[in-house]
């Protein structure tokens, strides 16, 4: 059974940084999504199994970096220059075809970790 477990969320001031981690023992295209209060879940970033190709939502390009350490079965999301609009529950997801950015493309999901950015 595939399990995804996120960690690293928390409270940070605007302009600050956080790094999310996801323990993910699955060799597929993987990514991060987020869901803010009252909004639908949205794609944030995706990465191939090799780590050679990455995808980002326009809203996070230049600020967030997705990476993975396959030896540790861990997916990361480095978030810099955080804004209050980045406040959301962040989800790790896996099991999609390469380049998939739609929620329904991903088969496996973590439980989510809260990120709150104060102004």
C-alpha positions as a Markdown table, in Angstrom:
| # | Residue | x | y | z |
|---|---|---|---|---|
| 1 | Unk | 0.0 | 0.0 | 0.0 |
| 2 | Unk | 1.3 | 3.4 | -1.0 |
| 3 | Unk | 1.5 | 6.0 | 1.8 |
| 4 | Unk | 2.5 | 9.6 | 1.5 |
| 5 | Unk | 3.3 | 11.5 | 4.7 |
| 6 | Unk | 3.9 | 15.3 | 4.7 |
| 7 | Unk | 5.8 | 17.3 | 7.3 |
| 8 | Unk | 7.3 | 20.7 | 7.6 |
| 9 | Unk | 4.3 | 23.0 | 7.6 |
| 10 | Unk | 3.9 | 25.8 | 10.1 |
| 11 | Unk | 3.5 | 29.5 | 10.7 |
| 12 | Unk | 5.9 | 31.9 | 9.0 |
| 13 | Unk | 5.9 | 35.7 | 8.4 |
| 14 | Unk | 5.6 | 37.1 | 4.9 |
| 15 | Unk | 8.9 | 37.0 | 3.1 |
| 16 | Unk | 10.0 | 33.9 | 5.1 |
| 17 | Unk | 10.8 | 30.4 | 4.0 |
| 18 | Unk | 9.6 | 26.9 | 4.7 |
| 19 | Unk | 10.6 | 23.4 | 3.4 |
| 20 | Unk | 7.9 | 20.7 | 3.1 |
| 21 | Unk | 8.9 | 17.1 | 3.0 |
| 22 | Unk | 6.9 | 14.1 | 1.9 |
| 23 | Unk | 7.9 | 10.5 | 2.6 |
| 24 | Unk | 6.8 | 8.8 | -0.7 |
| 25 | Unk | 7.9 | 5.2 | -1.5 |
| 26 | Unk | 6.6 | 5.3 | -5.1 |
| 27 | Unk | 8.5 | 5.7 | -8.3 |
| 28 | Unk | 6.3 | 8.0 | -10.4 |
| 29 | Unk | 5.7 | 11.5 | -11.4 |
| 30 | Unk | 4.9 | 13.3 | -8.1 |
| 31 | Unk | 3.8 | 16.8 | -7.1 |
| 32 | Unk | 2.4 | 19.2 | -4.6 |
| 33 | Unk | -1.0 | 20.7 | -4.5 |
| 34 | Unk | -2.6 | 23.2 | -2.1 |
| 35 | Unk | -6.0 | 24.2 | -0.9 |
| 36 | Unk | -6.8 | 27.5 | 0.6 |
| 37 | Unk | -10.0 | 28.1 | 2.7 |
| 38 | Unk | -13.0 | 28.4 | 0.5 |
| 39 | Unk | -11.0 | 27.5 | -2.7 |
| 40 | Unk | -10.5 | 24.4 | -4.8 |
| 41 | Unk | -7.3 | 22.4 | -4.5 |
| 42 | Unk | -4.8 | 23.6 | -7.1 |
| 43 | Unk | -1.6 | 22.3 | -8.6 |
| 44 | Unk | 1.6 | 23.9 | -7.2 |
| 45 | Unk | 4.6 | 21.9 | -8.6 |
| 46 | Unk | 5.4 | 18.5 | -10.2 |
| 47 | Unk | 8.6 | 16.5 | -10.8 |
| 48 | Unk | 9.5 | 13.4 | -12.7 |
| 49 | Unk | 10.9 | 10.3 | -11.0 |
| 50 | Unk | 14.5 | 11.2 | -12.1 |
| 51 | Unk | 14.0 | 14.7 | -11.0 |
| 52 | Unk | 15.2 | 16.0 | -14.4 |
| 53 | Unk | 11.9 | 17.8 | -15.3 |
| 54 | Unk | 9.9 | 20.0 | -13.1 |
| 55 | Unk | 6.6 | 21.9 | -13.6 |
| 56 | Unk | 5.3 | 24.9 | -11.6 |
| 57 | Unk | 2.2 | 26.9 | -11.3 |
| 58 | Unk | 2.7 | 30.5 | -12.5 |
| 59 | Unk | 1.9 | 31.8 | -9.0 |
| 60 | Unk | 4.9 | 30.1 | -7.5 |
| 61 | Unk | 7.5 | 30.2 | -10.3 |
| 62 | Unk | 10.8 | 31.7 | -9.1 |
| 63 | Unk | 9.8 | 31.3 | -5.4 |
| 64 | Unk | 9.2 | 27.6 | -4.9 |
| 65 | Unk | 11.5 | 24.7 | -5.8 |
| 66 | Unk | 10.4 | 21.1 | -6.0 |
| 67 | Unk | 13.0 | 18.3 | -5.7 |
| 68 | Unk | 13.4 | 14.7 | -4.6 |
| 69 | Unk | 15.9 | 12.4 | -3.0 |
| 70 | Unk | 15.1 | 9.0 | -4.3 |
| 71 | Unk | 17.6 | 7.3 | -1.9 |
| 72 | Unk | 15.5 | 8.6 | 0.9 |
| 73 | Unk | 12.2 | 8.2 | -0.8 |
| 74 | Unk | 11.5 | 11.8 | -0.1 |
| 75 | Unk | 9.9 | 14.6 | -2.0 |
| 76 | Unk | 10.5 | 18.3 | -1.1 |
| 77 | Unk | 9.0 | 21.7 | -1.7 |
| 78 | Unk | 11.3 | 24.6 | -0.8 |
| 79 | Unk | 9.1 | 27.7 | -0.4 |
| 80 | Unk | 10.8 | 31.1 | -0.4 |
| 81 | Unk | 9.5 | 34.7 | -0.3 |
| 82 | Unk | 6.2 | 33.4 | 1.1 |
| 83 | Unk | 3.1 | 35.6 | 0.8 |
| 84 | Unk | -0.1 | 35.6 | 2.8 |
| 85 | Unk | -1.8 | 34.2 | -0.4 |
| 86 | Unk | 0.3 | 31.1 | 0.0 |
| 87 | Unk | -1.6 | 30.2 | 3.1 |
| 88 | Unk | -3.2 | 26.8 | 2.5 |
| 89 | Unk | -3.1 | 23.1 | 3.3 |
| 90 | Unk | -0.4 | 21.6 | 1.2 |
| 91 | Unk | -0.7 | 18.0 | -0.2 |
| 92 | Unk | 1.8 | 15.7 | -1.6 |
| 93 | Unk | 0.5 | 13.6 | -4.5 |
| 94 | Unk | 1.9 | 10.8 | -6.7 |
| 95 | Unk | 0.9 | 8.2 | -9.2 |
| 96 | Unk | 0.3 | 10.5 | -12.2 |
| 97 | Unk | 1.6 | 10.5 | -15.8 |
| 98 | Unk | 4.5 | 12.9 | -16.5 |
| 99 | Unk | 3.3 | 16.4 | -16.8 |
| 100 | Unk | -0.1 | 15.8 | -15.2 |
| 101 | Unk | -1.3 | 18.9 | -13.3 |
| 102 | Unk | -4.9 | 18.0 | -12.8 |
| 103 | Unk | -6.0 | 16.8 | -9.4 |
| 104 | Unk | -7.7 | 13.7 | -11.0 |
| 105 | Unk | -4.4 | 12.7 | -12.6 |
| 106 | Unk | -2.9 | 11.7 | -9.3 |
| 107 | Unk | -3.7 | 8.4 | -7.7 |
| 108 | Unk | -2.1 | 8.7 | -4.3 |
| 109 | Unk | -2.4 | 11.6 | -1.7 |
| 110 | Unk | -1.0 | 12.5 | 1.6 |
| 111 | Unk | -3.1 | 13.9 | 4.5 |
| 112 | Unk | -1.9 | 17.5 | 4.1 |
| 113 | Unk | 0.1 | 19.9 | 6.1 |
| 114 | Unk | -0.9 | 23.4 | 7.1 |
| 115 | Unk | 1.1 | 26.4 | 6.0 |
| 116 | Unk | 0.1 | 29.8 | 7.3 |
| 117 | Unk | 1.8 | 33.0 | 6.2 |
| 118 | Unk | 1.2 | 36.1 | 8.3 |
| 119 | Unk | 1.4 | 39.6 | 7.0 |
